Amino acid sequence: MPGQATEAQPSDRRPSDRRRFLAAGAAAVGAATVGQLALTGTARAADPALPSGVFTLGVASGDPLPDGVVLWTRLAPDPLNGGGMPDRAVDVAWQVAEDPRFRRIVRQGTAQALPALGHSVHVDVRGLRPHREYWYRFRAADQISPAGRTRTAPSPHAATPLRLALASCQNWQHGYFTPYADMAEQDPDAVLFIGDYIYESTPAATGARRHEGSGEPYSLVQYRNRYAQYHTDPDLARMHAQAPWIVTFDDHEVDNDWAGEIPQDPDKQPHDAFVARLTAAYQAYYEHMPVRATAVPNGPHIKMYRSLDFGSLARLQVLDTRQYRSDQVTTQEAAQNPLLTMLGAEQKQWLLDGLRRSPARWNLIGSQIMMAETDRLAGPGKLWFYDAWDGYQAERNELMAEFAQVRNPVVLSGDRHLTMISDLKRDFADPASPVVGAEFVGTSISSNGDQDQAAFHAEFDPLVPDNPHWKLLDAHRGYHLFDIDRGGIDAQVRIVDTVVQPQSAARTLARLRVENGRPGVDLV
């Protein structure tokens, strides 16, 4: 919900070196005196009756444009018990500055935090300069939020290099979100989170941490509590406050392996009940994510597929592979049915149009689930994972044919809790088929915990001859980091030693490169 901006003239001074900020910038601002942090102008409207600690869930930004970005917070002094806010609208002031001490304010205004939206705030700030760092903060009554840092996208014709982080699959119970501590040190321009932000699983006493509540979330309050718990992870909160995020959901934000309006277990979840669950899950998702008002849900519907351009260098098309798909099949024959769809007709046409009209050097596609083939049967025959694109082969083949005509297509995926980096083939049924693109399936932040590496390799190494397009397999926790310029994409697989402890060492497991004009990916 955009706030009304009160404009100030931006300074001609360039922002200071972004490498020095990290989380320390926010901490330094937070440690300043109340007088130094006092908000001006429209921020004077105070509400002293609010409970203390309204900014427990921190701040975030998202979906950067050349002239703007979305700023987010949610007022929740009692985050795991519905939020703890009074049942009324609250004015929340916001500021955007060119410096971390907020001496050069360039935009400010007031937004309302409404009970109907969980007292969340979404400010779509415009009028900013391209490829610039900005700092932002909120105020409710006499309480001031932590400061966040964000960055706008480059101007449309600029070929500015881009550092992008890819993350997915963060199960609270499987471990701490320690990869984000390393991600903050690597200082990406933006984070692409490709799905499974929360898990809907019941609380378990055997994990590294325990989910709140007493069962799976079904109601709006239950989903709010689950999201709020995840937002309290300090490494996740730090990363949200450091760079803009581009987010989409997969299955666990609602229910494992759901498709359209069909739950995983339709015998246990009647259609009307599942539609009510979708409605609650979508609203809680919107309330906790830095997304624009275009994503305000309409009951059991939410618009999440969208495109973002980073100058002339990269176009990122973010997919929704859950809401419009046909139900999953269970046989090889059914998986090749040309009537099956992963994207739905409208989204598929949007994707094709975006690829065909793209002026960018790199065409990035954010797909929640793996696009390359996974043949899980060693030797003759095929055994596919039907929840992924293997279960929708006719539509995938159509996309692969399109990729053959597109400049530098690179798919960024998640879901598998593994690093699986592959060439994309025009026809996976034909070993001699040409390579048309590359895919990076990012490992999980914490899902699957500290996996048994020997057991993983015993399962997957025998499958490598049947999947010659695979370039790298690994089962450590972490994320992928991409440095993109006109000549190529340099990728790092960043992993941590453990997620069952709140801190861990991190390192680069592997480096890979995608060359401009040459489809596929190679180990360096």
RODO-2510 file (C-alpha; in nm, 4 decimals, decimal comma):
residues 524
     n   res          X          Y          Z
     1     m     0,0000     0,0000     0,0000
     2     p     0,1929     0,3027    -0,1222
     3     g     0,2481     0,5956     0,1118
     4     q     0,2155     0,9544    -0,0015
     5     a     0,5666     1,0781    -0,0768
     6     t     0,6933     1,4156     0,0345
     7     e     0,9737     1,4865    -0,2078
     8     a     1,3151     1,6299    -0,1343
     9     q     1,5800     1,7127    -0,3905
    10     p     1,8361     1,4308    -0,4278
    11     s     2,2000     1,5181    -0,3775
    12     d     2,4473     1,4987    -0,6644
    13     r     2,6938     1,3231    -0,4360
    14     r     2,7465     0,9574    -0,5065
    15     p     2,6820     0,7091    -0,2234
    16     s     2,9803     0,5872    -0,0287
    17     d     3,1383     0,2489    -0,0903
    18     r     2,8646    -0,0099    -0,0401
    19     r     3,1126    -0,2721     0,0819
    20     r     3,1562    -0,0896     0,4098
    21     f     2,7898    -0,1058     0,5011
    22     l     2,6955    -0,4707     0,5503
    23     a     2,4877    -0,5071     0,8630
    24     a     2,7139    -0,2742     1,0570
    25     g     2,5564     0,0254     0,8858
    26     a     2,2135    -0,0590     1,0211
    27     a     2,3586    -0,1254     1,3652
    28     a     2,5383     0,2075     1,3680
    29     v     2,2249     0,3955     1,2715
    30     g     2,0262     0,2077     1,5329
    31     a     2,2767     0,3099     1,7967
    32     a     2,2437     0,6796     1,7205
    33     t     2,0583     0,9093     1,9565
    34     v     1,6833     0,9580     1,9318
    35     g     1,7450     1,3179     1,8405
    36     q     1,9560     1,2184     1,5409
    37     l     1,6892     0,9723     1,4305
    38     a     1,3866     1,1961     1,4773
    39     l     1,1740     1,1850     1,1637
    40     t     1,0437     1,5097     1,0248
    41     g     0,7501     1,6389     0,8245
    42     t     0,4660     1,3886     0,7962
    43     a     0,6309     1,1728     1,0617
    44     r     0,5192     1,4008     1,3431
    45     a     0,1841     1,2252     1,3768
    46     a     0,2360     1,0142     1,6894
    47     d     0,0421     0,7302     1,8491
    48     p     0,1797     0,6825     2,2008
    49     a    -0,0683     0,4057     2,2849
    50     l     0,1099     0,1410     2,0810
    51     p     0,2694    -0,1574     2,2565
    52     s     0,6485    -0,1542     2,2671
    53     g     0,8536    -0,3519     2,0176
    54     v     0,6366    -0,3006     1,7093
    55     f     0,9326    -0,3486     1,4703
    56     t     1,0282    -0,6960     1,5948
    57     l     1,0060    -0,8376     1,2419
    58     g     1,2533    -0,5911     1,0940
    59     v     1,2461    -0,4271     0,7523
    60     a     1,2905    -0,5337     0,3922
    61     s     1,2897    -0,4016     0,0365
    62     g     1,2110    -0,5648    -0,2936
    63     d     1,1493    -0,5607    -0,6695
    64     p     1,3975    -0,2835    -0,7594
    65     l     1,3243    -0,0593    -1,0564
    66     p     1,5489     0,2114    -1,2056
    67     d     1,3485     0,4758    -1,0212
    68     g     1,1990     0,2907    -0,7268
    69     v     1,1720     0,0029    -0,4854
    70     v     0,9182    -0,1480    -0,2455
    71     l     0,9805    -0,0932     0,1258
    72     w     0,8262    -0,3334     0,3786
    73     t     0,7700    -0,3777     0,7467
    74     r     0,4993    -0,5271     0,9689
    75     l     0,4046    -0,4000     1,3113
    76     a     0,4017    -0,7035     1,5409
    77     p     0,5007    -0,6569     1,9072
    78     d     0,3791    -1,0127     1,9838
    79     p     0,4728    -1,1819     1,6559
    80     l     0,3975    -1,5455     1,7428
    81     n     0,0521    -1,4697     1,8820
    82     g    -0,1225    -1,2928     1,5989
    83     g     0,0941    -0,9812     1,6115
    84     g    -0,0303    -0,8136     1,9278
    85     m    -0,1446    -0,4869     1,7656
    86     p    -0,4610    -0,2943     1,8561
    87     d    -0,7512    -0,3456     1,6160
    88     r    -0,7183    -0,0156     1,4336
    89     a    -0,5224     0,1509     1,1579
    90     v    -0,1855     0,2972     1,2541
    91     d     0,0041     0,5709     1,0717
    92     v     0,3598     0,4678     0,9894
    93     a     0,6079     0,7268     0,8674
    94     w     0,8885     0,6285     0,6321
    95     q     1,2043     0,7922     0,5028
    96     v     1,4535     0,7221     0,2255
    97     a     1,7993     0,8792     0,2387
    98     e     2,1221     0,8812     0,0411
    99     d     2,3302     0,8175     0,3502
   100     p     2,3100     0,5772     0,6456
   101     r     2,2781     0,8634     0,8985
   102     f     1,9725     1,0049     0,7168
   103     r     2,1217     1,3496     0,6669
   104     r     2,0234     1,3619     0,2974
   105     i     1,6562     1,2669     0,2883
   106     v     1,5270     1,2247    -0,0683
   107     r     1,1783     1,0794    -0,0115
   108     q     0,9474     1,0553     0,2886
   109     g     0,5817     1,0069     0,3638
   110     t     0,3231     0,8211     0,5687
   111     a     0,1468     0,4914     0,5066
   112     q    -0,1258     0,3176     0,7028
   113     a    -0,0771    -0,0198     0,8665
   114     l    -0,4217    -0,1818     0,8531
   115     p    -0,5540    -0,4648     1,0711
   116     a    -0,6993    -0,6314     0,7604
   117     l    -0,3439    -0,6744     0,6264
   118     g    -0,1842    -0,7747     0,9554
   119     h    -0,0552    -0,4195     1,0112
   120     s     0,1920    -0,4735     0,7279
   121     v     0,3289    -0,1766     0,5339
   122     h     0,4197    -0,1790     0,1649
   123     v     0,5538     0,1524     0,0335
   124     d     0,6172     0,1690    -0,3411
   125     v     0,8728     0,4503    -0,3489
   126     r     0,9344     0,6205    -0,6833
   127     g     1,1436     0,9151    -0,7995
   128     l     1,4779     0,7606    -0,7047
   129     r     1,7909     0,7549    -0,9187
   130     p     1,9069     0,4474    -1,1124
   131     h     2,1740     0,2186    -0,9708
   132     r     2,1986     0,4000    -0,6407
   133     e     2,2190     0,2892    -0,2791
   134     y     1,9568     0,4231    -0,0430
   135     w     1,8843     0,3769     0,3250
   136     y     1,5325     0,3618     0,4662
   137     r     1,3475     0,3360     0,7972
   138     f     1,0014     0,3546     0,9506
   139     r     0,8475     0,5154     1,2563
   140     a     0,5262     0,4333     1,4455
   141     a     0,4498     0,6720     1,7321
   142     d     0,7827     0,7143     1,9149
   143     q     0,9272     0,3823     1,7928
   144     i     1,1804     0,3715     1,5111
   145     s     1,2606     0,0672     1,3031
   146     p     1,6048    -0,0687     1,2252
   147     a     1,7479     0,0976     0,9161
   148     g     1,7679    -0,0949     0,5920
   149     r     1,9717    -0,0472     0,2792
   150     t     1,8434    -0,1004    -0,0707
   151     r     1,9546    -0,0381    -0,4277
   152     t     1,7708     0,0662    -0,7417
   153     a     1,8145    -0,1099    -1,0754
   154     p     2,0384     0,0418    -1,3450
   155     s     1,8932     0,2742    -1,6081
   156     p     1,7343     0,0969    -1,9067
   157     h     2,0295     0,1316    -2,1444
   158     a     2,3107     0,0686    -1,8964
   159     a     2,5079    -0,2569    -1,9063
   160     t     2,6064    -0,2294    -1,5406
   161     p     2,7436    -0,5548    -1,3911
   162     l     2,5045    -0,7341    -1,1570
   163     r     2,5730    -0,9496    -0,8506
   164     l     2,2719    -1,1719    -0,7810
   165     a     2,2204    -1,4291    -0,5042
   166     l     1,9883    -1,7292    -0,5491
   167     a     1,8247    -1,8810    -0,2412
   168     s     1,5389    -2,1191    -0,1608
   169     c     1,4025    -2,3761     0,0833
   170     q     1,4554    -2,2598     0,4414
   171     n     1,3017    -2,5075     0,6858
   172     w     1,3112    -2,3632     1,0382
   173     q     1,3157    -2,7059     1,2000
   174     h     1,6006    -2,8420     0,9865
   175     g     1,8499    -2,5772     1,0876
   176     y     1,9556    -2,2187     1,1323
   177     f     1,9664    -1,9872     0,8326
   178     t     2,3437    -1,9509     0,8537
   179     p     2,4051    -1,9215     0,4748
   180     y     2,2594    -1,5713     0,4943
   181     a     2,5452    -1,4614     0,7191
   182     d     2,7869    -1,5426     0,4385
   183     m     2,5539    -1,3951     0,1770
   184     a     2,5615    -1,0649     0,3647
   185     e     2,9422    -1,0683     0,3510
   186     q     2,9293    -1,1252    -0,0268
   187     d     2,7037    -0,8200    -0,0618
   188     p     2,4808    -0,8966    -0,3616
   189     d     2,2908    -0,6254    -0,5472
   190     a     1,9708    -0,8303    -0,5113
   191     v     1,8473    -1,1652    -0,3797
   192     l     1,6233    -1,3953    -0,5837
   193     f     1,4297    -1,6173    -0,3446
   194     i     1,2671    -1,8845    -0,5550
   195     g     1,0352    -2,0573    -0,3073
   196     d     0,9677    -2,2398     0,0197
   197     y     1,0144    -1,9372     0,2423
   198     i     0,8258    -2,1159     0,5201
   199     y     0,7323    -2,4784     0,5764
   200     e     0,3820    -2,5738     0,6747
   201     s     0,4902    -2,8872     0,8612
   202     t     0,3826    -2,9581     1,2183
   203     p     0,6163    -2,8832     1,5105
   204     a     0,8711    -3,1575     1,5775
   205     a     1,0923    -3,2066     1,8810
   206     t     1,3756    -3,3726     1,6885
   207     g     1,4946    -3,0804     1,4760
   208     a     1,7500    -2,8087     1,5382
   209     r     1,4605    -2,5724     1,6134
   210     r     1,0879    -2,6181     1,6655
   211     h     0,8022    -2,4681     1,4682
   212     e     0,5583    -2,2526     1,6631
   213     g     0,2022    -2,3655     1,7139
   214     s     0,0586    -2,7117     1,7565
   215     g     0,0017    -2,8299     1,3986
   216     e     0,0022    -2,7263     1,0347
   217     p    -0,1222    -2,3735     0,9593
   218     y    -0,4648    -2,3496     0,7984
   219     s    -0,6036    -2,0161     0,9160
   220     l    -0,4742    -1,6659     0,8470
   221     v    -0,3561    -1,6194     1,2057
   222     q    -0,1687    -1,9500     1,1945
   223     y     0,0099    -1,8575     0,8712
   224     r     0,0903    -1,5136     1,0131
   225     n     0,2496    -1,6728     1,3168
   226     r     0,4576    -1,9087     1,1035
   227     y     0,5888    -1,6271     0,8814
   228     a     0,6592    -1,4129     1,1852
   229     q     0,8668    -1,6909     1,3391
   230     y     1,0789    -1,7167     1,0264
   231     h     1,1313    -1,3404     1,0158
   232     t     1,2853    -1,3545     1,3637
   233     d     1,5881    -1,5494     1,2383
   234     p     1,8709    -1,2950     1,2791
   235     d     2,0638    -1,3892     0,9641
   236     l     1,7500    -1,3768     0,7504
   237     a     1,6496    -1,0421     0,9024
   238     r     1,9978    -0,9046     0,8395
   239     m     1,9903    -1,0058     0,4740
   240     h     1,6435    -0,8602     0,4242
   241     a     1,7725    -0,5289     0,5573
   242     q     2,0798    -0,5271     0,3358
   243     a     1,9586    -0,5757    -0,0226
   244     p     1,6349    -0,5823    -0,2216
   245     w     1,4673    -0,9221    -0,2582
   246     i     1,2767    -1,0623    -0,5545
   247     v     1,0490    -1,3349    -0,4226
   248     t     0,8056    -1,5987    -0,5372
   249     f     0,6513    -1,9000    -0,3668
   250     d     0,6618    -2,2745    -0,4255
   251     d     0,4556    -2,5395    -0,2484
   252     h     0,5418    -2,5227     0,1227
   253     e     0,4092    -2,1703     0,1593
   254     v     0,0707    -2,3441     0,1308
   255     d     0,0791    -2,7255     0,1279
   256     n     0,3279    -2,9832     0,0041
   257     d     0,3060    -3,0527    -0,3721
   258     w    -0,0231    -2,8691    -0,4289
   259     a    -0,1320    -2,7849    -0,7826
   260     g    -0,3852    -2,5167    -0,8730
   261     e    -0,6708    -2,5703    -0,6273
   262     i    -0,5790    -2,9327    -0,5600
   263     p    -0,4060    -3,0185    -0,2306
   264     q    -0,1566    -3,2963    -0,1799
   265     d    -0,4250    -3,5047    -0,0065
   266     p    -0,7686    -3,4178    -0,1535
   267     d    -0,9254    -3,7050     0,0399
   268     k    -0,8402    -3,5159     0,3612
   269     q    -0,8791    -3,1569     0,2402
   270     p    -1,2126    -3,0937     0,0643
   271     h    -1,2063    -2,8367    -0,2158
   272     d    -1,3796    -2,5584    -0,0218
   273     a    -1,1496    -2,6090     0,2763
   274     f    -0,8412    -2,5973     0,0566
   275     v    -0,9621    -2,2816    -0,1187
   276     a    -0,9967    -2,1222     0,2263
   277     r    -0,6440    -2,2398     0,3069
   278     l    -0,5087    -2,0897    -0,0166
   279     t    -0,6816    -1,7616     0,0657
   280     a    -0,5211    -1,7480     0,4102
   281     a    -0,1781    -1,8544     0,2834
   282     y    -0,1709    -1,6000     0,0003
   283     q    -0,2715    -1,3143     0,2282
   284     a    -0,0082    -1,4035     0,4874
   285     y     0,2481    -1,4311     0,2081
   286     y     0,1681    -1,0829     0,0823
   287     e     0,1707    -0,9423     0,4350
   288     h     0,5268    -1,0645     0,4932
   289     m     0,6940    -1,0021     0,1568
   290     p     0,8350    -0,6821    -0,0026
   291     v     0,6128    -0,6962    -0,3121
   292     r     0,4016    -0,4383    -0,4923
   293     a     0,0270    -0,3885    -0,4649
   294     t    -0,0117    -0,5892    -0,7868
   295     a     0,0357    -0,8911    -0,5583
   296     v    -0,2511    -0,8066    -0,3219
   297     p    -0,4472    -1,1357    -0,3214
   298     n    -0,7989    -1,1680    -0,4514
   299     g    -0,9243    -1,4514    -0,2336
   300     p    -0,7559    -1,7749    -0,3532
   301     h    -0,5725    -1,5919    -0,6336
   302     i    -0,2519    -1,3906    -0,6318
   303     k    -0,0498    -1,2439    -0,9200
   304     m     0,3174    -1,3288    -0,8693
   305     y     0,4695    -1,3825    -1,2141
   306     r     0,6426    -1,0668    -1,3270
   307     s     0,9480    -0,9315    -1,5070
   308     l     1,2306    -0,7090    -1,3851
   309     d     1,4996    -0,5532    -1,6026
   310     f     1,8525    -0,4713    -1,4908
   311     g     1,9472    -0,2214    -1,7575
   312     s     2,0347    -0,3729    -2,0924
   313     l     2,2301    -0,6480    -1,9191
   314     a     1,9637    -0,8827    -1,7825
   315     r     1,5913    -0,9459    -1,7881
   316     l     1,4580    -1,1597    -1,5035
   317     q     1,1196    -1,3272    -1,5588
   318     v     0,9895    -1,4752    -1,2341
   319     l     0,7451    -1,7636    -1,2783
   320     d     0,4573    -1,9044    -1,0762
   321     t     0,4711    -2,2807    -1,1312
   322     r     0,2052    -2,3723    -0,8713
   323     q    -0,1092    -2,1705    -0,9167
   324     y    -0,1906    -2,2487    -1,2800
   325     r    -0,0528    -2,5991    -1,3268
   326     s    -0,2343    -2,9189    -1,4090
   327     d    -0,2378    -3,1778    -1,1332
   328     q     0,0731    -3,3949    -1,1178
   329     v     0,0690    -3,7213    -1,3104
   330     t     0,2201    -4,0515    -1,2009
   331     t     0,3329    -4,2257    -1,5198
   332     q     0,5755    -4,1648    -1,8064
   333     e     0,2994    -4,1773    -2,0642
   334     a     0,0885    -3,9242    -1,8775
   335     a     0,3865    -3,6908    -1,8340
   336     q     0,4043    -3,6522    -2,2112
   337     n     0,0393    -3,5495    -2,2476
   338     p     0,0376    -3,2284    -2,4563
   339     l    -0,2659    -3,1005    -2,2648
   340     l    -0,0732    -3,0721    -1,9380
   341     t     0,0471    -2,7268    -1,8385
   342     m     0,2844    -2,5987    -1,5752
   343     l     0,2260    -2,2290    -1,6441
   344     g    -0,1266    -2,1955    -1,7769
   345     a    -0,1980    -2,0354    -2,1152
   346     e    -0,1782    -1,6716    -2,0048
   347     q     0,1468    -1,7010    -1,8106
   348     k     0,3087    -1,9102    -2,0827
   349     q     0,2278    -1,6481    -2,3459
   350     w     0,3598    -1,3751    -2,1149
   351     l     0,6873    -1,5679    -2,0753
   352     l     0,7249    -1,6262    -2,4491
   353     d     0,6489    -1,2630    -2,5304
   354     g     0,8988    -1,1469    -2,2706
   355     l     1,1707    -1,3694    -2,4156
   356     r     1,0995    -1,2761    -2,7755
   357     r     1,0925    -0,9026    -2,7084
   358     s     1,3782    -0,8918    -2,4611
   359     p     1,6543    -0,6423    -2,5424
   360     a     1,8775    -0,7886    -2,2711
   361     r     2,2116    -0,9645    -2,3075
   362     w     2,1004    -1,2281    -2,0523
   363     n     1,7531    -1,3743    -2,0207
   364     l     1,7103    -1,5136    -1,6691
   365     i     1,4078    -1,7244    -1,5789
   366     g     1,3198    -1,7840    -1,2147
   367     s     1,1499    -2,1248    -1,2025
   368     q     1,0603    -2,2683    -0,8633
   369     i     1,1171    -2,6245    -0,9788
   370     m     1,3878    -2,7955    -1,1839
   371     m     1,3602    -2,7675    -1,5621
   372     a     1,6373    -3,0079    -1,6729
   373     e     1,5625    -3,3783    -1,6831
   374     t     1,6266    -3,5984    -1,3785
   375     d     1,6311    -3,9636    -1,4801
   376     r     1,6245    -4,1474    -1,1497
   377     l     1,6543    -4,4942    -1,3048
   378     a     2,0096    -4,6183    -1,3693
   379     g     2,0378    -4,8005    -1,6992
   380     p     1,7646    -4,8493    -1,9623
   381     g     1,4320    -4,6750    -1,9167
   382     k     1,3313    -4,3549    -1,7399
   383     l     1,2020    -4,2680    -1,3950
   384     w     1,1034    -3,9042    -1,3549
   385     f     1,0212    -3,6693    -1,0699
   386     y     0,6705    -3,5721    -1,1773
   387     d     0,6300    -3,2613    -0,9600
   388     a     0,9102    -3,0907    -1,1574
   389     w     0,9177    -3,0029    -1,5289
   390     d     0,9771    -3,3712    -1,6061
   391     g     0,6061    -3,4173    -1,5381
   392     y     0,5088    -3,1569    -1,7996
   393     q     0,7273    -3,2552    -2,0910
   394     a     0,5312    -3,1180    -2,3856
   395     e     0,5318    -2,7674    -2,2403
   396     r     0,8993    -2,7989    -2,1456
   397     n     0,9848    -2,9069    -2,5014
   398     e     0,8028    -2,6014    -2,6301
   399     l     1,0124    -2,3811    -2,4038
   400     m     1,3348    -2,5548    -2,5065
   401     a     1,2512    -2,4851    -2,8713
   402     e     1,2011    -2,1207    -2,7772
   403     f     1,5286    -2,1112    -2,5845
   404     a     1,7083    -2,2113    -2,9043
   405     q     1,6002    -1,8757    -3,0515
   406     v     1,6639    -1,6610    -2,7409
   407     r     1,9798    -1,4795    -2,6446
   408     n     2,1530    -1,6419    -2,3444
   409     p     1,8675    -1,8128    -2,1544
   410     v     1,9621    -1,9154    -1,7996
   411     v     1,7147    -2,0789    -1,5608
   412     l     1,7476    -2,0247    -1,1846
   413     s     1,5622    -2,2872    -0,9798
   414     g     1,5231    -2,4387    -0,6351
   415     d     1,3028    -2,7003    -0,4645
   416     r     1,5408    -2,9966    -0,4740
   417     h     1,7466    -2,9153    -0,1621
   418     l     2,0494    -2,9944    -0,3783
   419     t     2,2880    -2,8144    -0,6076
   420     m     2,2117    -2,9519    -0,9545
   421     i     2,3696    -2,7528    -1,2368
   422     s     2,2900    -2,8619    -1,5909
   423     d     2,2940    -2,7876    -1,9582
   424     l     1,9443    -2,7487    -2,0990
   425     k     1,8862    -2,9670    -2,4043
   426     r     1,6568    -2,9059    -2,6986
   427     d     1,5232    -3,2605    -2,6494
   428     f     1,6282    -3,4594    -2,3442
   429     a     1,5096    -3,7788    -2,5145
   430     d     1,7854    -3,7383    -2,7745
   431     p     2,1439    -3,7496    -2,6371
   432     a     2,2660    -3,5734    -2,9517
   433     s     2,0213    -3,2867    -2,9098
   434     p     2,1849    -2,9417    -2,9003
   435     v     2,2338    -2,7443    -2,5805
   436     v     2,0040    -2,4397    -2,5692
   437     g     2,0692    -2,2949    -2,2231
   438     a     2,1890    -2,3477    -1,8675
   439     e     2,0167    -2,4162    -1,5378
   440     f     2,1310    -2,3566    -1,1805
   441     v     1,9251    -2,5455    -0,9241
   442     g     2,0280    -2,3810    -0,5994
   443     t     2,0695    -2,5857    -0,2869
   444     s     1,8600    -2,5140     0,0224
   445     i     1,9288    -2,2619     0,2952
   446     s     1,8515    -2,5222     0,5636
   447     s     1,6073    -2,7854     0,4332
   448     n     1,7390    -3,1416     0,4784
   449     g     1,9773    -3,0137     0,7459
   450     d     2,3347    -3,1433     0,7489
   451     q     2,2860    -3,4085     0,4855
   452     d     2,4795    -3,7355     0,4772
   453     q     2,7158    -3,6702     0,1869
   454     a     2,8188    -4,0349     0,1450
   455     a     2,4565    -4,1463     0,1243
   456     f     2,3820    -3,8723    -0,1269
   457     h     2,6645    -3,9740    -0,3587
   458     a     2,5765    -4,3412    -0,3244
   459     e     2,2277    -4,2528    -0,4519
   460     f     2,3110    -4,0020    -0,7239
   461     d     2,6545    -4,0921    -0,8628
   462     p     2,5205    -4,4062    -1,0377
   463     l     2,2680    -4,1806    -1,2177
   464     v     2,5276    -3,9531    -1,3787
   465     p     2,5720    -4,1656    -1,6963
   466     d     2,1958    -4,1447    -1,7532
   467     n     2,2005    -3,7664    -1,7084
   468     p     2,5001    -3,6465    -1,9143
   469     h     2,3684    -3,2887    -1,9061
   470     w     2,4437    -3,2657    -1,5312
   471     k     2,7561    -3,0596    -1,4645
   472     l     2,7635    -3,0508    -1,0842
   473     l     2,5807    -3,2294    -0,8013
   474     d     2,6155    -3,1535    -0,4309
   475     a     2,4115    -3,1835    -0,1119
   476     h     2,5584    -2,9168     0,1174
   477     r     2,3458    -2,6278     0,2403
   478     g     2,4059    -2,2811     0,1032
   479     y     2,3179    -2,0621    -0,1958
   480     h     2,4471    -1,9604    -0,5392
   481     l     2,6133    -1,6289    -0,6209
   482     f     2,6292    -1,4867    -0,9734
   483     d     2,8490    -1,2088    -1,1091
   484     i     2,6962    -1,1108    -1,4420
   485     d     2,8462    -0,8845    -1,7058
   486     r     2,8265    -0,8592    -2,0836
   487     g     3,0913    -1,1262    -2,1366
   488     g     2,9531    -1,3988    -1,9124
   489     i     2,8148    -1,5216    -1,5837
   490     d     3,0605    -1,6274    -1,3162
   491     a     2,8819    -1,8465    -1,0632
   492     q     2,9900    -1,9613    -0,7193
   493     v     2,8311    -2,2413    -0,5196
   494     r     2,8648    -2,1095    -0,1642
   495     i     2,8204    -2,3676     0,1114
   496     v     2,8352    -2,3777     0,4917
   497     d     2,9752    -2,6542     0,7083
   498     t     2,6634    -2,6882     0,9223
   499     v     2,3167    -2,5457     0,9805
   500     v     2,2453    -2,7240     1,3083
   501     q     2,4503    -2,4585     1,4899
   502     p     2,3699    -2,0845     1,4758
   503     q     2,7090    -2,0033     1,3224
   504     s     2,9188    -2,1768     1,0589
   505     a     3,2180    -2,1281     0,8339
   506     a     3,1437    -2,0820     0,4650
   507     r     3,3389    -2,1455     0,1470
   508     t     3,3119    -2,1715    -0,2300
   509     l     3,2534    -2,5332    -0,3279
   510     a     3,2779    -2,4734    -0,7028
   511     r     3,3009    -2,2032    -0,9670
   512     l     3,1219    -2,2221    -1,2998
   513     r     3,0877    -1,9988    -1,6036
   514     v     2,8349    -1,9325    -1,8746
   515     e     2,9867    -1,7595    -2,1764
   516     n     2,7971    -1,4996    -2,3740
   517     g     2,6710    -1,6513    -2,6984
   518     r     2,7563    -2,0111    -2,6035
   519     p     2,4683    -2,2092    -2,4533
   520     g     2,5424    -2,4251    -2,1522
   521     v     2,7565    -2,4040    -1,8414
   522     d     3,1084    -2,5213    -1,7605
   523     l     3,3020    -2,5898    -1,4431
   524     v     3,5947    -2,3529    -1,4046
***
